Every structure is written in structure tokens, then in C-alpha cells.
Amino acid sequence: MDKTKIIDGKMVSDLIKAKVTTEVNEIKKKNHRVPNLTIIQIGDNKASSTYIKNKKITCEKVGIICNVLTHPETITEAELLNIINQLNHDSTIDAIIVQLPLPRHINSEKIINSITIKKDVDGFTPKILGNLMLGHYQLLPGTPKGIMLLLKHYQIELAGQHVVVIGRSNIVGKPLANLLINASATVTVCHSQTKNLSFFTKQADILIVAVGQPKIITSEIIKENAIIIDVGINRDQDNKLCGDVDFENVLPKVKMITPVPGGVGPMTIAALLENILYLYYQNNNF
Ligand code: NAD
């Protein structure tokens, strides 16, 4: 494999983690309160449990406290709102995550919106997303932020480049498209209703894929020397982790590409760690 083409998210995320670890050690040396992330899990969705476990392990590795509060599927919306309200007012907690998806009887948007902006570490509340659109960056949602950090680390030029983003979710595609526009890229957003997807993908200098379907992108539908960012996390027929891009097939044609695993995934977690520290400093007058 031509390693010079690989955009190594694991390596870049390790650099960020090392920086966060140093900062947390400084906090501890000063005997200040240690930063705290609290995650709420409703029910026992297997994928959610894995994501939460990864976040907890990573936080603890860098010295951040991560508490996980688990509640049964039967919890009511009012009870959950009450729990979030208590966490919003708890001065020992810097950051709150409500792990999605939530059970059907709970309005996810209402729950996310109830997290105070001061502790919205995922950056999914309307004010943070509105600020992002306007180019007033404070805290950014983890995956879009992680991708922007990765592009910056590899000095990938965005101004004037045609970036095609596939996927328009509120947590990846939409915020990312706005960040890219603000970085002076020419941005096209494609989604499930896009007619003739390959017409757009073939024009992309940079192609960012956040769909959730293995091998939706093959070498036939990309531009020669394109840069590919694969956000997807899927399982192939052998239950192996894979992205949305047919990696082996496109590798000879691309300029650079993120692997799955080891690309965007670790950057999302690194961005989360930076966000926890950001909120910690914002909410404390140390
Ligand atoms: P989502 O299901 O909310 O959105 C998927 C998007 O893909 C939608 O906007 C939909 O319109 C579009 N889409 C579906 N089928 C399509 C098709 N045939 N052609 C073009 N567009 C199509 O998903 P999401 O939360 O944005 O996540 C997308 C993928 O990224 C998933 O695999 C998810 O697991 C992964 N993800 C990875 C990270 C990470 O850290 N690496 C973070 C978030 C999400």
C-alpha cells in the first residue's frame, strides 16, 4: 500500500491527545478540579454502548473524568429533561452528551436543545450551529471539527477547491458544508435524493463521504488525483469495519485518502477532548 497517500487520523489524533494530556496534567498540578464529561445513555443499544465505552476510555487516558449515567428505555421525556436540568446546574460537570439515538417516545431535538450551551460538548444545539454558519466559531461539532483539523494538518488547500460532500445530516454533512464554505471552498452537497450522483463525484477535487453504505464510492466515479475523506463506519460481509469508499479500488487513482478505521473516527474523539477542555476553561475562572 502506498502509505504516502494515507491521511493518518490516528497519528494526528495522538498529537492532539498528547497536548490535552499535558494540559490536564497542568490542571492537576495546580490542584484544580479535573475536567468532567457526563454521558447519558438511555437503553442498551449495542452501537451506543461501544461509542460510549470508547469515549470513556479515551477521556480516562488523557486524565479527564467521564461519568456514564444509564437509564432504562422506559424513562419518560420529562424525567430525562429533569436529569439534564440537574446536570446543567451542577458546577462539577463541564460537558454533557446525550447519546443518540433515543427511544421513539422521546423527542431527541427537545432533549438536545435542553442542554445548556455552556455544556453542549457535541455542539448540536441551535445556537452553536447558527454561530457555525455565520463563521463565529467557539466550539464545533466533533466530526466536522475533526475533519477540518485533519485537512489543516495535511495543509490541504480549500480556497477555490471544489469539495463535494455526500450526506446532509445535522451532525456531519450540514455543519461541515458550512465550515467548508467559510473556508472559501466551492461546495456541493449531495444526498439520497441526488440524481446522478457520479456526475458530482467526478468533479470533486475533495470528496467527503458521510452516508453509511459500504463501497458507495468506487474508482469509476471519482476524479483522478482526488482527495477522499471517508466518514462512514460500516461492517462489511466479513463483519470487518469499513467506510463508504471502496478503499483498495480507489487507492491507485487518489492523491490522498483517509482509511477506515484510523481516519476520521479518531479525529472525532480528539475533537471531543479539545471541546471538553474548551468548556472547562470557559466555565471556570482559573
Ligand atoms: P445519517 O444517516 O444521518 O445521514 C446519511 C446521509 O447520507 C443522509 O443525508 C442521506 O441523504 C445520505 N444518503 C443516504 N443514501 C445515499 C445515497 N445512496 N446517495 C447519496 N447520499 C445518500 O448519517 P450520519 O450520522 O451523517 O453518518 C453517516 C455515516 O458516517 C455513518 O456511517 C456513520 O456511522 C458515520 N459517522 C462516522 C463518524 C466518525 O467519527 N467517523 C461520526 C459520525 C458519523
Residues whose N, C-alpha, C, O or C-beta is under 5 A from the ligand:
A	BS01	NAD	T143 G167 R168 S169 V172 C190 H191 S192 A210 V211 G212 V231 G232 I233 V264 G265 T268
